[in-house]
Amino acid sequence: MGVTRPVIGFVGFGEAARCFTRHLVGQGVPEVLVFCGGGTNHPPYTAAFRDQAAEHGATLVDTQAELVQRCDVVFSAVVVSTAARVGADIAGQLRPGTLVVDVNASTPSTKRAIAEAVISRGGAYVDANLMGAVSIYGATVALYCSGDGAERFAADFAPLGLSIELAGPVAGTAAAVKMLRSVVTKGIEALVIEALTAASLAGVREAAMRGICGPMDATPFSTFVDMCIRTDVLHAERRAVEMEGVAEGIRELGLSAVMTEAAAARLHASAALGLREDFAKTAQYTADQVLDAYAARSRQARQTG
């Protein structure tokens, strides 16, 4: 970054923004500006929020326009429901040459639209995605990034200790990976909550926890995923029926079986692709072959439907 370090700003000051602010200040970044315009924290800021910002080494500003005009690098770190609007606003306010780092968990199409707006005003855009929990990894959480500004972001911020992996120059590429990863991570969270709430109601929480975590702790997750894919094509229908029975048992405990019912529906959908017999005749096949067949059959169904 040379002798002169850029002025950095955060629009939004949630967990991730606070973590990165503290880290960057600790790395010697001379000034980090913050603007919040959310439902909880917004101008005029409370004394408690001003104290919180100061504790992290940040300087609060009263308008987003002021922050964007003063900063060389603007991080957008707001709630997803406002990310598109905030991104468009930042694009309309920035100076040419400004780097916009969008760490929101938005859809690929949303990030592409914001990128186009930023680039049209002479800025550069980074589709940045947190690939882990800040509460666990802190400022070293992996940032999976694409966009025309991604290489610049890596060159400037990797020396400051951020963990940046590049996914190419096209905005939305990294967001697509983040989105699909979230299907698994948030899906697991929802499944675990449903299963262990049911276990608590049934009085078997400790045993259920052992039954769930023991095999998972003993097996690499990649091995488990490979097994799921390869066996789904053969056993989805049987497993769907099993899950329908499980859903009934959960409802008998007085709990809504939202995720269990969804799992049964997903398994029925796999079985409905009609690929079981093809793979049952094959002595050996890979998870990639199953997924390729699923994708091809799904495309056919979409085209004919």
TATAKA-V625558 format. One record per residue. RES is the residue in one letter. SS is DSSP state (hx for helix, st for strand, lp for the rest). Layout:
# TATAKA-V625558
res=<RES/RES>
ss=<SS/SS>
This chain:
# TATAKA-V625558
res=<M/G/V/T/R/P/V/I/G/F/V/G/F/G/E/A/A/R/C/F/T/R/H/L/V/G/Q/G/V/P/E/V/L/V/F/C/G/G/G/T/N/H/P/P/Y/T/A/A/F/R/D/Q/A/A/E/H/G/A/T/L/V/D/T/Q/A/E/L/V/Q/R/C/D/V/V/F/S/A/V/V/V/S/T/A/A/R/V/G/A/D/I/A/G/Q/L/R/P/G/T/L/V/V/D/V/N/A/S/T/P/S/T/K/R/A/I/A/E/A/V/I/S/R/G/G/A/Y/V/D/A/N/L/M/G/A/V/S/I/Y/G/A/T/V/A/L/Y/C/S/G/D/G/A/E/R/F/A/A/D/F/A/P/L/G/L/S/I/E/L/A/G/P/V/A/G/T/A/A/A/V/K/M/L/R/S/V/V/T/K/G/I/E/A/L/V/I/E/A/L/T/A/A/S/L/A/G/V/R/E/A/A/M/R/G/I/C/G/P/M/D/A/T/P/F/S/T/F/V/D/M/C/I/R/T/D/V/L/H/A/E/R/R/A/V/E/M/E/G/V/A/E/G/I/R/E/L/G/L/S/A/V/M/T/E/A/A/A/A/R/L/H/A/S/A/A/L/G/L/R/E/D/F/A/K/T/A/Q/Y/T/A/D/Q/V/L/D/A/Y/A/A/R/S/R/Q/A/R/Q/T/G>
ss=<lp/lp/lp/lp/lp/lp/lp/st/st/st/st/lp/lp/lp/hx/hx/hx/hx/hx/hx/hx/hx/hx/hx/hx/hx/lp/lp/lp/lp/lp/st/st/st/st/lp/st/lp/lp/lp/lp/st/lp/lp/lp/lp/hx/hx/hx/hx/hx/hx/hx/hx/hx/lp/lp/lp/st/st/lp/lp/lp/hx/hx/hx/hx/hx/hx/hx/lp/lp/st/st/st/st/lp/lp/lp/hx/hx/hx/hx/hx/hx/hx/hx/hx/hx/hx/hx/hx/hx/lp/lp/lp/lp/lp/st/st/st/st/lp/lp/lp/lp/lp/hx/hx/hx/hx/hx/hx/hx/hx/hx/hx/hx/hx/hx/lp/lp/lp/st/st/st/st/st/st/st/lp/lp/lp/hx/hx/hx/hx/hx/hx/hx/lp/st/st/st/st/st/lp/lp/lp/hx/hx/hx/hx/hx/hx/hx/hx/hx/hx/hx/lp/lp/st/st/st/st/lp/lp/lp/lp/lp/lp/hx/hx/hx/hx/hx/hx/hx/hx/hx/hx/hx/hx/hx/hx/hx/hx/hx/hx/hx/hx/hx/hx/hx/hx/hx/hx/hx/hx/hx/hx/lp/lp/hx/hx/hx/hx/hx/hx/hx/hx/hx/hx/hx/hx/hx/hx/lp/lp/hx/hx/hx/hx/hx/hx/hx/hx/hx/hx/hx/hx/hx/hx/hx/hx/hx/hx/hx/hx/hx/hx/hx/hx/hx/hx/hx/hx/hx/hx/hx/hx/lp/lp/lp/lp/lp/hx/hx/hx/hx/hx/hx/hx/hx/hx/hx/hx/hx/hx/hx/hx/lp/lp/lp/hx/hx/hx/hx/hx/lp/lp/lp/lp/lp/lp/hx/hx/hx/hx/hx/hx/hx/hx/hx/hx/hx/hx/hx/hx/hx/hx/hx/hx/lp>
